[in-house]
Amino acid sequence: MDEEIKKILDDHEKRIQKLEKLLESKPVQTKKQISIKEFILTKKPKNDVEKTLVIGYYLENFRGMSSFNAKDLEDGFREAKEKPPKNINDMVNKNIKKGFMMETKERKDKLKAWTLTSTGERFVENGLKKEK
């Protein structure tokens, strides 16, 4: 029994050493996360409706939010040093009408919450241009 345990431990040791060598041979990439302002600038939104969509995309994809509310969007505008629209809900409703956002079942901090649709994600990823 002791011999069997020693064999298993030796095997584990060899596998660990192999993994460590593999990790050492690969350069560690530390990618700095793009700021919300930089992200908005790369997408070049033409109006507040598109900015709202781009900020929603950023919150989902760079901040890991599963949904966002009006306060999250307003905070995103302010963080990007952009003037928030007077009525963020109206901007969201216009995105919903275009099929780019949808309301979630759950509320977030007692407020309505939204998420991007796959169409909205593709629209942002395609540089705010409709797919051909």
N, C-alpha and C positions, 0 to 999 in steps of 0.2 A: 504494500500500500504506500509506504513512504517513497519508494522508488518511482511509483506512478505519479505522485504529487510533484516530485522533483522534476520529472520529465515535463509535466504540464507547465510548471513554473519556468523552466528553461525555454520552452517554446514561447511562452508569453514574453519573456525577456527579449528573445530574438525579434519577435514581432514589434515590440515597442521600440527597439533600437532601429529597426527598418523604418518605422514611421517617423522617428525623430530625424533620421538622415534625410528622408523625403521632405520633411518640413523645413529643414535647414537649407536645402538646395533651392527652395522656392523663395524668391524675394517677397518680403512682406510689403503689401501695398496699402498705404494709408491714404485713402481718398478723402479729401476734405469735402464735406457736404456743401453743395451750392446754396447760397442764401436765397430767400424768397424774392428779393429784389433782382438778383442776377437771373433767376428763373423767369421772372416776368419779362425782363429785357430780352431773353433769348426767344421768347414766344411772340413778342411784339403785338400784344392785343390792341385792337383799334378803338375799343370803347369799354365802358364799365361792365357791360354784360360779359364780354370776353375776359376782362381782368378777373371778374368773380369766378368764372369757370377755371381760369388758370390757377388762381389761388386755391380753389377747391381741389384741383388736381395735385397741387404741391402738398397740401395738408394730408391728402390720402397717401401719396407716394413717397414723400420725403419725411413726413412726420409720423407716418404709420397710423393715422386716424382712420377708423372704419367708417365714420360719418362726421359731419361738421354742422354747426349751427350758425346763426347770424353773428353771434359774438365771435366765434372762431374766424369767420370771414373778415369781420371788422378788424380784429386783431392782426390778421394777415395783411390787410391794407396798410394799417398803421406801421407794422414792422417793415414793410417795403417802402415806407415813407410816401405812400400814395394817399390821396384824399379819399376816404371811404364815400361811396355813393350815399345820397340822402336816404334811400330806401333799398337796403340790401335784399330784402324779401322780394322786391319787384325784379331785381336783377336775377335772382334765383328762379323766380317764376318764368321769366323770359327764357332762361336756359332749360327749364322743364318743358316749356312749349316747343322748343327746338329738339327735344329728346336728348339733351346733354346731361341733365340731372334728374334725379327722382327723390321723392320723400321716402324716408325710412319709416318702418313701423314704430321703432323705439324713439322716444324723445331723448335729447341730450341736455342735461342740466335744466330740465323742465321746459326746454324750447324745442320747436320743430327741428328736425335734423334731416340732412340730405346726403346723398352720395352721387358720384358721377355714374352715368350709365356707360356701358362699353362703347357706345357711339361717342359719348362725350370724351372718354379717354382717348379714343383714336383721333378725334378732331384735334385735341391738344397735341398729341404725339405727332400729328401730321402738319404741325406748324399753323394751326388754326385755319386749315384749308379742308374742304370736303374731299373725301376720297373719290378718285376717278374710276 
